Amino acid sequence: MRRRQFITLLGGAASWPLAARGQQTAKVPRVGVLWHAGNEQEEGVYFISLRQGFIDLGYVEGQTVVLEHTYAAEQYERFNANATALVARNVAVLIAVSLPAAVAAKRVTSTVPIVFTAVPDPVDFGLVASLAEPGGNITGLTNISSEIVPKRIEIFKEAIPDLSRLALLVNPNNRAVSIRNIADTRSAAERLNITVQTVEVRSPEDFEPAFEAIDRAHLQGVVTGNDPMIHNERNRIAELAQARRLPTMVHNADMVEAGGLMTYAADSRDLFRRTPGYVDKILKGSKPANLPVEQPTKFLFVVNLKTAKEIGVNIPSMLLLRADKLIE
């Protein structure tokens, strides 16, 4: 290239509009996600719902936002390391899926904004100061699970009128949530003269012996505690319960689709679709401290009629009329 041409080209580059040059050097925000399962496939519909939430807001993955996913594989001690690694990669926002993930994220950073999702009772568990004014660097969406436990037990009793002995499946590794599940379930059950026996499952290998213990104790039904690992084993739970003709009240609609008998719960997919809305506000300058924690806007009462037929349960027709969805 001739010297005169080179100088002309250089001068032209120097005169490019500042906005155009700014676009070329604009930094694409990185958003870290703390998932509880082992991979994208195990997260399933929730992974899809979260991604769809970003698409609905106009984000293009890889161009206007970069999502960095980490997986704890239900080993909750991994959340600390995963959160630390994401903060080290200078993510603009952390998304924490489940209470253990949110607790770890808050422990790791007090500066990077954190958005939690599907977390029960964030005030009682010390994540935020209040739902209206979270304070600090964390906010998000709660599924207020403990507030709907009494409703679940009432519906279960209405469906199975002679229900008097109940098993509650909890994961003691998710200690804070399991303690709350036990207290809430026992309190609700006592009002209906139902006794509750807690059955612990720490890993997928524990479900078979857990159901054998339930069978030996002649318990009449199973309620699942609100836990990610228990949710991931929904197909196994349905299989083990049906083999023993045990009715189940599970903690979300996906578990009913997998073969659980029924649920009354927040629409989890809706929570995940709404989560990117918080990220969007933060990326545009809002502070987590000023973004109120959102509660569920949709609750679902779902019944699996195929499972009811399989285990020989006749659910009252008046109860079925109140269902939001019947799986046939």
C-alpha positions as CSV (number, residue, x, y, z in Angstrom):
1,M,0.0,0.0,0.0
2,R,1.3,3.5,-0.9
3,R,2.1,5.9,1.9
4,R,-0.5,8.4,0.8
5,Q,-3.2,5.7,0.7
6,F,-2.2,4.5,4.2
7,I,-2.4,8.0,5.7
8,T,-5.8,8.6,4.1
9,L,-7.1,5.3,5.5
10,L,-5.8,6.0,8.9
11,G,-7.3,9.5,8.9
12,G,-10.7,8.0,7.8
13,A,-10.6,5.6,10.7
14,A,-9.9,8.4,13.1
15,S,-12.9,10.2,11.9
16,W,-15.4,7.3,12.3
17,P,-18.4,8.3,14.4
18,L,-17.7,7.7,18.1
19,A,-21.0,5.8,18.5
20,A,-19.9,3.3,15.8
21,R,-16.5,2.8,17.4
22,G,-18.3,2.4,20.8
23,Q,-20.5,-0.3,19.4
24,Q,-17.4,-2.2,18.2
25,T,-15.8,-2.2,21.6
26,A,-19.1,-2.6,23.7
27,K,-18.7,-5.3,26.2
28,V,-21.3,-8.1,26.1
29,P,-22.5,-8.7,29.7
30,R,-21.8,-12.1,31.2
31,V,-24.4,-13.7,33.4
32,G,-23.5,-16.6,35.6
33,V,-26.0,-19.3,36.5
34,L,-25.7,-21.6,39.5
35,W,-27.8,-24.7,38.6
36,H,-28.3,-27.5,41.1
37,A,-28.5,-30.5,38.7
38,G,-25.7,-32.1,36.7
39,N,-26.2,-30.7,33.3
40,E,-28.6,-28.9,30.9
41,Q,-30.6,-32.0,30.2
42,E,-31.3,-32.7,33.9
43,E,-32.5,-29.1,34.4
44,G,-34.8,-29.8,31.4
45,V,-37.8,-27.4,31.2
46,Y,-36.3,-25.0,33.7
47,F,-33.2,-24.5,31.6
48,I,-35.5,-23.9,28.5
49,S,-37.7,-21.5,30.4
50,L,-34.8,-19.4,31.7
51,R,-33.4,-19.2,28.2
52,Q,-36.8,-18.3,26.8
53,G,-37.1,-15.5,29.3
54,F,-34.0,-13.8,27.8
55,I,-35.3,-14.4,24.3
56,D,-38.6,-12.8,25.2
57,L,-36.7,-9.7,26.3
58,G,-34.9,-9.4,23.0
59,Y,-31.5,-10.8,24.1
60,V,-29.5,-12.9,21.6
61,E,-27.2,-15.4,23.4
62,G,-23.6,-14.9,22.4
63,Q,-24.3,-11.4,20.9
64,T,-26.1,-9.3,23.5
65,V,-25.6,-11.6,26.5
66,V,-23.4,-14.5,27.5
67,L,-24.8,-17.1,29.8
68,E,-22.2,-19.1,31.8
69,H,-23.7,-22.2,33.3
70,T,-22.3,-24.1,36.2
71,Y,-23.8,-27.4,37.7
72,A,-23.6,-28.7,41.2
73,A,-24.9,-32.2,40.4
74,E,-26.9,-32.1,43.7
75,Q,-23.7,-31.8,45.7
76,Y,-24.5,-28.6,47.4
77,E,-21.0,-28.0,48.7
78,R,-20.0,-27.3,45.1
79,F,-22.1,-24.1,45.0
80,N,-19.3,-22.1,46.8
81,A,-16.7,-23.1,44.3
82,N,-19.0,-22.5,41.3
83,A,-20.0,-19.1,42.6
84,T,-16.4,-18.2,43.3
85,A,-15.4,-19.2,39.8
86,L,-18.1,-17.1,38.2
87,V,-17.3,-14.0,40.2
88,A,-13.6,-14.5,39.1
89,R,-14.8,-14.4,35.5
90,N,-16.3,-11.0,36.2
91,V,-19.9,-11.8,35.6
92,A,-22.3,-8.9,35.7
93,V,-25.0,-10.8,37.5
94,L,-25.3,-14.2,39.2
95,I,-28.5,-16.2,38.9
96,A,-28.9,-18.7,41.8
97,V,-31.3,-21.6,41.4
98,S,-32.5,-23.0,44.7
99,L,-31.9,-21.8,48.3
100,P,-28.5,-23.5,48.7
101,A,-27.2,-21.8,45.6
102,A,-28.5,-18.4,46.8
103,V,-26.9,-18.8,50.2
104,A,-23.6,-19.7,48.6
105,A,-23.7,-16.8,46.2
106,K,-24.4,-14.3,49.0
107,R,-21.6,-15.8,51.0
108,V,-19.1,-15.5,48.1
109,T,-19.9,-11.9,47.0
110,S,-21.4,-8.7,48.5
111,T,-20.8,-6.7,45.3
112,V,-21.9,-8.7,42.3
113,P,-25.7,-8.5,41.9
114,I,-27.5,-11.8,42.6
115,V,-30.9,-12.9,41.4
116,F,-32.4,-16.0,43.0
117,T,-35.3,-18.0,41.7
118,A,-37.6,-20.7,43.1
119,V,-36.4,-19.9,46.7
120,P,-38.7,-20.4,49.6
121,D,-39.1,-17.7,52.3
122,P,-36.1,-15.6,51.5
123,V,-36.7,-13.3,54.5
124,D,-36.8,-16.1,57.1
125,F,-33.7,-17.7,55.5
126,G,-31.8,-14.5,55.8
127,L,-31.3,-13.7,52.1
128,V,-33.2,-10.3,52.2
129,A,-34.3,-7.8,54.8
130,S,-37.9,-7.8,53.5
131,L,-39.8,-8.7,50.3
132,A,-40.5,-5.1,49.6
133,E,-37.0,-3.8,50.3
134,P,-34.4,-6.6,49.9
135,G,-31.4,-4.5,50.7
136,G,-27.8,-5.6,49.8
137,N,-26.9,-7.1,46.5
138,I,-29.6,-9.8,46.2
139,T,-33.2,-10.1,45.1
140,G,-35.3,-12.5,43.0
141,L,-38.4,-14.7,43.0
142,T,-39.8,-16.8,45.8
143,N,-42.1,-19.8,45.5
144,I,-43.3,-19.2,49.1
145,S,-43.5,-22.9,49.5
146,S,-44.2,-23.0,53.2
147,E,-47.3,-20.9,52.8
148,I,-49.0,-23.4,50.6
149,V,-48.1,-26.6,52.6
150,P,-51.3,-26.4,54.6
151,K,-53.3,-26.2,51.3
152,R,-51.5,-29.2,50.0
153,I,-52.3,-31.3,53.0
154,E,-56.0,-30.2,53.0
155,I,-56.3,-31.2,49.3
156,F,-54.6,-34.5,50.0
157,K,-57.0,-35.3,52.8
158,E,-59.9,-34.4,50.7
159,A,-58.7,-36.7,48.0
160,I,-58.0,-39.6,50.4
161,P,-60.5,-39.1,53.3
162,D,-59.1,-42.0,55.4
163,L,-55.6,-40.6,55.3
164,S,-54.2,-40.7,58.8
165,R,-50.5,-41.7,58.4
166,L,-48.2,-39.8,56.1
167,A,-44.6,-40.0,55.0
168,L,-42.6,-36.9,54.3
169,L,-39.6,-37.2,52.0
170,V,-36.9,-34.7,52.8
171,N,-33.2,-34.2,51.9
172,P,-31.2,-33.5,55.1
173,N,-28.4,-32.1,52.9
174,N,-30.7,-29.2,52.2
175,R,-30.9,-28.7,55.9
176,A,-32.7,-25.3,56.3
177,V,-35.4,-26.2,53.8
178,S,-35.9,-29.7,55.2
179,I,-36.3,-28.4,58.7
180,R,-39.0,-25.9,57.5
181,N,-40.7,-28.6,55.4
182,I,-41.0,-30.9,58.5
183,A,-42.3,-28.2,60.8
184,D,-44.9,-26.9,58.2
185,T,-46.1,-30.3,57.2
186,R,-46.5,-31.6,60.8
187,S,-48.3,-28.4,61.8
188,A,-50.7,-28.7,58.9
189,A,-51.2,-32.4,59.4
190,E,-51.9,-32.2,63.1
191,R,-55.0,-30.0,62.4
192,L,-56.4,-32.8,60.3
193,N,-55.5,-35.6,62.8
194,I,-52.7,-36.9,60.5
195,T,-49.4,-38.2,61.8
196,V,-46.3,-37.5,59.8
197,Q,-43.2,-39.8,59.7
198,T,-40.1,-38.1,58.2
199,V,-38.1,-40.2,55.7
200,E,-34.7,-38.9,54.7
201,V,-33.1,-39.3,51.3
202,R,-29.6,-37.9,50.8
203,S,-28.9,-39.2,47.3
204,P,-30.7,-41.1,44.5
205,E,-29.5,-44.4,46.0
206,D,-31.7,-43.7,49.1
207,F,-35.1,-43.8,47.4
208,E,-35.5,-47.5,47.2
209,P,-34.8,-48.2,50.9
210,A,-36.9,-45.1,51.7
211,F,-39.9,-46.6,50.1
212,E,-39.3,-50.0,51.6
213,A,-39.3,-48.3,55.0
214,I,-42.6,-46.5,54.1
215,D,-44.1,-49.8,53.1
216,R,-43.0,-51.5,56.3
217,A,-44.5,-48.7,58.4
218,H,-47.8,-49.1,56.6
219,L,-48.0,-45.3,55.8
220,Q,-50.9,-44.3,53.5
221,G,-49.4,-41.6,51.4
222,V,-46.2,-39.6,50.6
223,V,-45.6,-35.9,50.5
224,T,-42.3,-34.6,49.0
225,G,-40.3,-31.9,50.6
226,N,-39.3,-28.9,48.4
227,D,-35.9,-30.0,47.3
228,P,-34.0,-30.0,43.9
229,M,-32.6,-33.5,44.3
230,I,-36.0,-34.9,45.1
231,H,-37.4,-33.1,42.1
232,N,-34.8,-34.6,39.8
233,E,-35.7,-38.1,41.0
234,R,-39.4,-37.6,40.1
235,N,-39.6,-40.5,37.7
236,R,-38.1,-42.9,40.3
237,I,-40.4,-41.6,43.0
238,A,-43.5,-42.2,40.8
239,E,-42.3,-45.7,39.9
240,L,-41.6,-46.6,43.5
241,A,-44.9,-45.1,44.8
242,Q,-47.0,-46.7,42.1
243,A,-45.5,-50.1,42.7
244,R,-46.7,-49.9,46.3
245,R,-50.1,-48.2,45.3
246,L,-49.1,-45.2,47.4
247,P,-50.7,-41.8,46.6
248,T,-48.3,-38.9,46.4
249,M,-48.7,-35.1,47.0
250,V,-45.6,-33.8,45.2
251,H,-44.2,-30.2,45.2
252,N,-44.6,-29.2,41.6
253,A,-46.4,-29.9,38.4
254,D,-43.5,-31.6,36.6
255,M,-43.5,-34.3,39.2
256,V,-47.2,-35.0,38.5
257,E,-46.4,-35.2,34.8
258,A,-43.8,-37.8,35.7
259,G,-46.4,-39.9,37.5
260,G,-47.0,-38.3,40.8
261,L,-50.6,-38.2,41.9
262,M,-51.2,-34.5,42.5
263,T,-49.8,-31.1,43.4
264,Y,-50.8,-27.7,44.5
265,A,-47.8,-25.4,43.8
266,A,-46.5,-22.3,42.2
267,D,-45.9,-22.5,38.4
268,S,-42.2,-23.2,38.4
269,R,-41.7,-22.7,34.7
270,D,-43.3,-19.3,35.0
271,L,-40.8,-18.3,37.8
272,F,-37.9,-19.2,35.5
273,R,-39.3,-17.3,32.5
274,R,-39.7,-14.2,34.7
275,T,-36.2,-14.4,36.2
276,P,-34.4,-12.8,33.3
277,G,-36.6,-9.7,33.9
278,Y,-34.6,-9.0,37.0
279,V,-31.3,-9.5,35.2
280,D,-32.5,-7.1,32.5
281,K,-33.3,-4.4,35.0
282,I,-30.0,-4.8,36.8
283,L,-28.0,-4.6,33.5
284,K,-29.9,-1.4,32.8
285,G,-28.8,0.2,36.1
286,S,-31.3,-0.9,38.8
287,K,-29.9,-2.0,42.1
288,P,-31.0,-5.3,43.6
289,A,-31.6,-3.5,47.0
290,N,-34.4,-1.5,45.3
291,L,-36.1,-4.4,43.4
292,P,-38.8,-6.0,45.5
293,V,-38.8,-9.8,45.7
294,E,-41.6,-11.2,43.5
295,Q,-44.0,-13.8,44.6
296,P,-45.7,-16.3,42.3
297,T,-48.5,-15.1,40.1
298,K,-49.7,-18.5,39.0
299,F,-50.6,-21.5,41.2
300,L,-51.5,-24.9,39.8
301,F,-53.6,-27.7,41.1
302,V,-52.7,-30.7,38.9
303,V,-54.0,-34.3,39.1
304,N,-52.7,-37.3,37.2
305,L,-55.8,-39.4,36.5
306,K,-53.7,-42.2,35.0
307,T,-51.8,-42.6,38.2
308,A,-55.0,-42.5,40.2
309,K,-56.3,-45.4,38.1
310,E,-53.1,-47.3,38.4
311,I,-53.0,-47.2,42.2
312,G,-56.8,-47.6,42.7
313,V,-57.6,-44.1,44.1
314,N,-61.0,-42.6,43.3
315,I,-60.7,-38.8,43.6
316,P,-64.0,-37.0,44.4
317,S,-65.5,-35.4,41.4
318,M,-66.0,-32.1,43.2
319,L,-62.2,-31.9,43.8
320,L,-61.4,-32.7,40.2
321,L,-63.6,-29.8,39.1
322,R,-61.2,-27.5,40.9
323,A,-58.1,-28.8,39.1
324,D,-56.3,-26.5,36.7
325,K,-55.0,-29.5,34.8
326,L,-56.0,-33.2,34.6
327,I,-53.5,-35.6,33.1
328,E,-55.3,-38.5,31.4
